């Protein structure tokens, strides 16, 4: 929730908002106060009726202030005044301020989480003037009818039940934290063991390479000796003399007897000194096995920006994963070699690949001990290289119980997701497309795997940059509302002047000038256009379904189809945006254009 959504329902009768949060927080660009409500800094005077005070409390004293500062502000709140308490803790320690609120007659009307990086929750309270409770507010800010004792009884009952629920949640959180610490310790120990295994493997590989190098040098010396013997043989010299005489009969025929006689005279010297090597320095060098090595090896100096998987996978899963990752399928006879050659981010074993048809069928079932041995060797090789081993348990574990006997760095108990391009939007509708995009797509599943192994996140391909040009305060407020209201929130907003957009930075959206740095670019340069909250979500769903380079409205009003031209591009790939070509030339340059029908600009 935004700060303005929490604050505005409680501004009825308020004429002045007093900012008592100190100099660390500057909230003027967050509030978007309506006309008739003024904002002023705290002058350390009492806050009375018709005024609302802003105060904060959090873990960073320089930013949020201290608990004593917060209590000092509460002492200056008079009957009829209201306040908004901003909490910077991920788990608000409300118990530290609860007694002070009760002592000063302050009733909390509404509390809600805030969607900012440095403010996690907010609570609106009012200073009561007597012994009557004020009517509380529901989630939407509407007043709940008050009925004296019934209201107090409802609050008391809700407190007991909320404490019951929160107790179990706190216990679960503590248990999860304990498990996470244990898993981290176990992983650190595994990493240490893996480092020793990798060192031993490196030593073995070094010895093997040294032995191979010695053998290669011996073969080179042998070849050199054979070439020297060939160069010095009488047969080769006689042949050269005859060929030279044949090429130039007039001069060579007269010189041939003298050369042959010299060879006959020198044969005794050759026999007496068999190790003497004639001058043959200009002979062509012999090419060894270099080309054979180049055939099987590749080198790239570019950084790895995609998830690399070596896996025991089904045909369908390997095809779906290959759209967002580099996939190398492992076979029983070459799995270890492929792991060493490809250096993957993770070695993934899909349980379905061990239960269906395929080269790994019956692995882990106890009916194919040779496959189990190959699997154990494969996982040992992966651990020796320091690569994570992951069991993707997309089928009942009882179908391959032997897999549970191996040591895994992580286990994913979920399916492999749905590839959006396999769906039929006309039959299943946009709601199903949105649901799969956000929660059940193959790319989302691969993102979970990438987070486990510390690899590049496939969801980076969904990041959107918004190009905007707000002209005044009203345009900036509208831009902030549209950006933070998107179901698929942009990663960055590019504007000529970032001033007045601090709320976007606080919500985790980068605001800056310059060129976009993410995968996609959306043009929001028209500040008066009405953009629905599902705009970017629907555009990204369509892009992932089609694989297009640009999406937007088509001249003929087509929807969810490829078109030769776009009347108005709405979402463009960054490389296409940086190319600078006009939209009319995109199709002719080989870019794919996809039409979506949406709400036209007002």
Secondary structure, DSSP 8 states (H G I E B T S, - for coil): --HHHHHGGG-TT--EEEE-S-SS---HHHH---TT-EEEE--SS-B-TTEEEEEEE-S-HHHH--HHHHHHHHHTB-TT-EEEEEE-SSS--THHHHHHHHHTTEEEEEEEE--SSS--EEEEEEE-SSS-----B-TTS-B----THHHHHHHHHHHHHHHHHHHHHHHHHHHHHHHHHHHHHHHHHHHHHHHHHHHHHHHHHHHHHHHHHHHHHHHHHHHHHHHHHHHT-HHHHHHHHHHHHHHTHHHHHHHHHHHHHHHHHHHHHHHHTTT-----TTS-----SHHHHHHH-----S---SEEEEEE--HHHHHHHTTTEEEEE--TTTHHHHHHHH--SEEEEEHHHHHSSSTTTTTTTTS-HHHHHHHHHHHHHHHHTT-EEEEE--S-GGGGGGGGGS--SEEE-S---B-GGGS-HHHHHHHHHHHIIIIIBHHHHHHHHHHHHT---GGGGG-EEEEE---SHHHHHHHHHHHHH-SS--SEEE-S--TT-HHHHHTT-EEESSS--SSEEEEE--TT----TTHHHHHHHHHHHH--SEEEE-TT---SEE-S--SEEEEEEHHHHHH---GGGTGGGT--EEE-------
